[in-house]
Amino acid sequence: MERLNVWAPRVLSLLRIVAALLFMEHGLMKIFHFPGPQPGAPDPLPTMLVVAAWLEIVGGGLIALGLFTRPVAFILSGQMAVAYFLAHAPQGFYPAMNMGEPAVLYCFLFLYLVFAGPGEWSVDAQLRKRP
């Protein structure tokens, strides 16, 4: 087990990077229709979805880099909680039925990053190492 513990900060970094890149994709789909348009998104986007999309793009990019990880993760966790309760919960109680599972997972993953930090492979970690 001790050998696995050595890898924990690096695997945390991998989790952070992969989750952030997948999260960014949602904003890119809303704003730039890349890699395709966001299914079910209205055109033109209401202001609230434009703000959400830019949070997903910029916040996801910062999380991927591991820059300002804790405060950005806190904001994105809140964004996903709001998204769940505004868009998904009114469709039904169960996340598997109201299509809210990704929002719940992102919410708690970002909340975890608030407390766990960015991991070893991050700009934040490199800045902490500077004298």
N, C-alpha and C positions, 0 to 999 in steps of 0.2 A: 504493500500500500504506500509505503514511503516514496517509491519511485513514481507512483501516480501523482502524489501531492506536489512533486517538483514541477509537473506539467500543468497544474491547475491554472496558474496565471496566464499561460500561453493559450490554453484551451478556452479560457474566459475571453481572451482577445479574439480568438476565432469565432466564438459565439457572437460577440459584439459586432464584428465586421460583417459576417454573413447576415445577421438580423438587420443591420443598418442598410445594407445594400438591397435587401428584399423590401424593406420599408420605403426606401427612396423610390423604388419602382412604382409605388402607388401614386406618389406625387407626380412623377414623370408621366404616368399614364393620364392623369387629370389635366395637366398643363400642356404637355407636348405630344400627347397620344403616342408615347414611346414606352414599350415596344408595340403598343396598340392602345386604343382608347379604353378608358376605365369602364368596365361593364356597368350599366345602370346610371352612370353619371350624366346629369343634364347638360345640355349645350345651349346657351352659354352657362358656365358655372356660376352659381350664386357666390356672393362675396365670401361667405363662410367656408365654402369648399376651396376657393382660391387661397385663402389664408391657410387652410389645412394642408393644401398641396405644397405650398412653399415651406411650411413647417416640416413636412415629410421630406422634401428635397434638401433643404439646408440643414435641418436637424439630423437627418439620416447621414448626410455627408460628414458633419462634425462627429457624430457617433462612430462612423466608419473609420475616421482618422484617429479617434480617441482624443479629441480636443474639446475641452470644457465638458467632458463626458457626464459628470454628475449633474450639473445644472440643466444641461440639455436633455438628459434622460428624464429628469423630473418633469420638465415641460412636456415632453412627448408622452410620458406616462399619463399625465393629466389630459392631454389631447385625446388619447385613445379611450380614456374613461368617458369623456364627454361624447366622443363619437359613438361609443357603445350605447350610452343612455339616450342619446338623441335619435340615432338612426336605427339601432338594432333592437333594443329592449321593447320599443312600441310594437314590434312585429311578433312578439311572443316572449315567453319566459326563458326558454332554453336556448343557449347560444348555438347549439348545433342546428336548431330549427330556424333561428332568426338571422343566420349567417354572420353572427358576431364573434365567432371563435377567434379569428385573427386579431380583432380589436382587443379581446380579453388577453390573449397571449402576449401581444405587444405591450399592453399596459403593464402586465406583471413582469415581463422581461426588462422593460425600461426601469421599472421600480427597483428591480434587483440590481441593475447597474448603478442606480443612485447610491446604493449601500456597498456594493462590491467594488466599484470603480472600474476602470477601463481594462485592466489586465496589463501584462508586461509589454506587449507590442502596441504602444500608443504614443501619441505626441505628448499627452499628459505625463506619462511615465518618463519620457526623455527629458521633459522640462524639470521634473522633480530631481533628476540626477545631476542637473547643472549645479555648479558651486555657487 
